[in-house]
Each structure stands twice: as structure tokens, then as C-alpha cells.
Amino acid sequence: MAREGADNRALIATWDRLERRARDLGELDQLAEGDPELQTQVEEEGAAIENELRAHELDLLFTDPYANHNAVVTISVGQGGVEAQDWVEMLMRMYLKWAERRGFETEVIDESRGEEAGLKSATFIVRGPRAYGLLRSEHGVHRLVRISPFDQNHRRHTSFALVEVMPELESADEGAIAINPQDLRIDTYRSTGAGGQHVNKTDSAVRITHLPTGIVVTCQNERSQMKNREMAMKVLKARLFQRQQQEAAEHLDQIRGQVMPAEFGSQIRNYVLQPYTLVKDVRTGLEVGNAQAVLDGEIDPFIESWLRWRLSKNSEAGMRGNPDGSLSSSGR
């Protein structure tokens, strides 16, 4: 809460400062009539204010109360076999590259390697300003079409992966997620790592199963069982929080008649690498031809487009007199 208060104060100070500059510019513009030198200053200051306004415009699009939290991201394999496992690893690389570009910190919590290649699943945390507010646009099914490097006949394959994005809950928020210890099954096992002198020879990896919901969380990247257990519990609470939001969203969607289940076959974005290259967001319609740049982490155009699309959808819902759309399926 203290961090949120400080961020809000900084945001208010920024807009107050811009308002003062705009007011001063108006007064200067009145004085500049017939004075070419002053008129040049007016034009330069106007351009500077416009550039700064554009830079801060995205701040107005973050309506979620958890937007400024860190993000917990889980990527799970879908249809497509080995090809889909490779797709999971490609997506993970894309998000880690994006975070690196922004100067965000990342921490890999768990990886489940595929038998032949790629990953069956991966969970990591992205820490930085607006991390959840930005990455929640990625929540959903991602579809890849390409010539498979694992197919000797060089046929085109379609693969699916599910990306789930949850806010990393802070201490005050975690208290709202009540977990009965009797509802948990906790298993320990030996971590699977790169080996060598640092190979983990103890059963430090932790798997927690929440019996009422069937949610399973694993963590094996910390050195001690206690730390793995703490991190797994943090991720479990984030998953349960997300589940609560989804249940509320599904209730609102039933009222509005707009049910969009997050399941394979209802992808939010298509990545086509053959016979042409194109990445298209199904929700916003945004298309980018340079697919490799997107896979290298240049996903900001998709994030911004989704934020604006979501704001417009919520505005439309408000005009129809519907409840606030902050928990609608479009925001999952």
C-alpha cells in the first residue's frame, strides 16, 4: 500500500506539472503574437509537452487496481506435441527478452523440461513498474504456425500454448486468500537441474496440490526446500486470486452474453512463420509483419493496442449501463 501511495503521488505530481506547463504555454502564446522569436519558443514548448503527454498517456489506461504489481507468468503446453513444447520455450524467451528491454527483473520459479525438446511448462516472475498491468494483455492461448524443425518431411505444424498472468500479491493482499492447510497435499522431490558440482542431491523441490480446485504448483529453483515451499505458496495464492477474478468475470459475461473461455482453440494471437510471416492479435486486429522481432521481445505494440481496446470495450459497456468491465473476460 505504501508503494501504491507513493506511485499515485508521483503520478499526480506529473500531471500537475504538465497542467502548469500547458497553462504557461497558453499565456506565452498570447504574448508571442507578432514576435517570431517568442512564437518559436511556443512551438518548441508545445512539441515538448505533446511528446511528454504521449509518453504518459498509457498511465491513463491502467484501470486495474493490481496494475502496478509484479507479474507471475505461467506458460503451459497445449496441442502440438514436441512442437508445442518448443513453442512454450520460445514464448518464455520472448517475455524474458521483453522484460530485459524494459530493465525489469525476472526470476524463474520452475521449469518442466520436455523429453525431446522445449518445455512442458514454465513459471517466472517479472518485477518492474506496471509489470502486471502490461503483461495481463498476454493472458490466453497463443497459436504458432510454422514448418516444424522436428519433422523430417518438413511439414507445416500448428502448436498451442496457454499463457496465464497473475499479479504477485503483496502481504496485505495475501491475507484475503484463505487457504486451509488440510486442503493441501505437499510433495517433495529432487530438483532437476544442469548438474555439475552444484547439482541438488536433496529432495528440495516442492509440489503443492490444492485439493478443492486441483491447482498444482511446483517450485524447484531455490536452493532450500523451505524457500521453494514459500515461493510455491506465493504462486498458489496468485493462482487462487486469479481464479476468484475469473469466476467473477464469468458471472459478468453471463449477464452480458459474452463468454470467452480461455481454452485451446480460442487463441488470442496467431504467430505465422511459414509460408509468410505475420503476427496478428485476434482481439484487437493488430498485425505485425516482422514476426522475428516480436519473438525477440518487441511486443509493446500489442500491449498498448490491447490496453486501448480494453478501455474502449469497458467504455462501451458503461454506456450500455452494464457493470464496470474491469473484471470482464477481455481483461483475463
N, C-alpha and C positions, 0 to 999 in steps of 0.2 A: 504493500500500500504506500509505503514511503517513497519507493521508486516511482510508482504511478503518479503520486502527487508532484514529485519533482519534475517528471516529464510533462505533466499538464501545465505546470507553472512556466516551464521553458517554452512550451507551445504558445501559451497566451502571450508571453513576452515577445515572441517572434511576430505574431500577428499585430500586436500593439505597435511595435516598431515599424512594421510595413504600413500600417494605417497612418502613422505620423509622417512617414516619408511621402506618402501619396498626398496628404493634406498640404505639406510644404511644397510639393511639386505643383499643386493647383495654384497656390499663391505666387510661386515663381513664374508660372505660365502667364499670369495676369500682368506681371511686371515686364515680361520679355517682349511684349508687343512692340514691334519696331526696333528691337535690339537683337541683331543677328548673333552676337556672342552669347547673350543670355538664352536665346532660342536654342542654340546648340547644346547648352547645358541642360535645358529642359528635355531635349530629345535623348541625350545620353542617360540622364537620370531616369527617364521614363522607360528606356530599354532595360536598364539595370533592375528596376523594380519589377518589370514584366518577367525577366529571367528568374528572379528570386521567387516570384509568385508561382511560376511553373514548377520550380524545384520543391516548393512546399505544398503544392496543390494536392498531392497524394495523401497528405496528412488528413484531409477532409474526407477521404474515402474509407478510413478505418473506423467503422462504427461498432465493431465487436469489442466488448469490454475486456477481452483477453488478448486483444491485438498486439499489445506490447510485450507479451510473454515470450519466452523461448519456445521453440517448436520441437516436439517429439515426432519423428517421422519413422514409419514402418512401411517397408516395401515387401510385398508377398507375391510369390509366383502364381500365375494363372494358367490358362490353357496354352499349350505350346511345347511342353516337354523341356528338353535341354535348351532349345532356342529361347524359351521363356525364362529359364534360369539365367541365361546370358543377358537377357533384357533387364532383369532385376538389377544385375551388376552395372549395366550401362546407365540405368536411371539413378542408381546411387552415386555413381561418378558424376553425373550431370548436376545433381543437387550439391554435392560437395564442392564441385568447381564453382557453382553459383555462389555458395557461401564464401568461398575463398576470394572471389572477385569483390564481394562486399566487405571483406575484412571481418566476417563473422567467425566465431569459434565453433568447432564441431567435435563431437565425441561419439565414437562408435560404441554402442552398447552391446550389440550382439550380431553375429553373422552365422547363418547356417549354409555351409557350402554345398553345392550340388555334387553328385557323384562324378560326373564327367566334366562339367564346367559351370561357371557362374554361381549364383546364389539362389537358394530356395527362399530365403527371407533375410532381411537386414533391418536393424533398428538403430537410429542415431539421433542425437540431439543437436539442434542448431541454436546457438546462443548469439543474440545480437538485437539491436533495436528493431521492433516490429517483426521479429522473425516469424511468429505465428500468424500475424496479420497478413504477411506477404505469402507465406507458404501454404496457407489454408486453401489458396486457389488451386493447389495441385492435388487436392484430395479427390480420389476417384480412380477409375480404370484407365490405363494408358495402353494404347494398341500400337504395335510395331509391325510393319510390313517390309520385308527385305529378302534378298537371296541368302539363304542360310549358309553360314560358313561350316556348318556341321553336316550338311547334306552333300554327298559325293556327286549327286546328279544335278546340283546347283539349281534346285527348285526354289520358288518363292514361298516363304512361310509367313504366317501371321501369328504373333505372340501377344499375350496379355499379361499385365502386372497390375496389382492393386496398390495404390499409394494411400496411406492413411496418415493424416496430420492432426496432431493433438497439441493443445497448449501444455507446457510444462507447468504444473501447478505449484504455486508458492505455498508457504507454510499455512497462511490463513485460508487458502482455498482448499488445501488437502483436508482440513478439518471437516469440510462439508461432505466429503466422501467417506461414509461409514462402511467399514469392512469388518465383518465378523470373522475372527481367527478360525472358527470352526468351518467356515466356508472355503478355506484354503487348503490345497494339497501342495506341499513344498518338497521337491525332489532335488537332490544334489548329484552332480556327475562331474567327470573330468573334463576340463576345458580342452577344446581342440584348437591348437594354435600352430604357429610356424615351426615349433620345435626348437632344437639347439639347446644351449646351456640354460636358457630361460624357460624351457618347457615346463608346464604346470603338471606336477606329479601328484597333486592332491585333488580331491573332489570339491573344487571351489566354485564351479559353475552352478547356477541356481535356476530351477524351473518352477514357476508358481502357476498353479491352475486355480482359477476362481470357479468353484463348482456350480454355483447357481447360473452363471452365464456361459460357462465353457471357455472363457477367455484364458489363453495361455501366454505367459510372458517369460522369456528367458534372458539371462544376463551372464556373460562369461568373460568379459574383457577386463574386469577388475582383478587385482591380484589376490584378494581375500574373499572368502565366502560371505563374510559379513557385509562387505561393500557391494558385492554382487546382489545380495539379498535386498539391501537398501535401495539400490538402483532399480531392481526388478519391481519392488513395491511402488516406487515413484512412477514407473511406466504403467503399472497396473492401474493406479489411481487415475492417470491420464486417460487410459482406455475406458475406464468406467465412467469418467466425466463425459467423454465423447459419446458414449452410449446413451447417457441421460439426454444430451443435446439432440441426438438423432431421434430418440423416442418423442421428444417434444416437437421436433421438426416434422416427423411423420404425422403427428396429430394435426399440425397446422396444414400439411399438404393434403390430408384427407378433407379438411374443411374447404380448401381451395381447389381440390381435384387435380393436383399436380404432384403425382407420386413419381419420384425418380430414384429407384433403388440403386445402391452402389454395388452392382454385381457385374460379373463378366458378361460382355455383350452390350453394356450401356456405357461405352467408353466416353471420357470427357475430351480426349485428344488422340489424334492419329498421327503417327510418325511414319512416313513412307520414304524408304531409301532406294527402292527399285520398283518399277522401271524409271521413275523420276524421283526427285527429292522434294518433299513438301511436309511441313508440319502444320496441321490445322486443328484449332480448338473448336470442338463441336458446339460448345455453349455460346461463344462469342462470335464465331465465324472468322476469327483472325487467322491469317495464313502467313507462313514464313517459308521462303524457298530454300534458304540455306540451312538445311537440316543438321549439318555437322556443327555449325555454330551453336544451334540450340542444344545439341548433345554435349557441347563443350561448356554449357552453363549459361548461355545467353538467353535466359527465359524471362527477363524483365518485361518485354513487350506483352507476353501472355499474362503475367501477373497484373500489370496495370490495366490491360484490357478487361480482365475478369473483375477487378475492383470496380471499374466504371460500369460494367454490365450489371453487376450485382446491385450497385447503388440505384441504377435505373429500374431494375426489377422491383426493388423494395419501394421505390417511389411510386411505381405503378400500382403496387399492392395497397399502399397508403391512400392513393387517390380513389381506389375502389372501396375504401372503408374497411379493408381487411386488417387483422392484427399486424403488428410490426414484423417485418420479414427477416429479422436478424438471425433467426434460427431456421430459415427455410432451407430446403434441400439444395438450393443453389449455392448455399454457403457451406456445404459439408465438404 
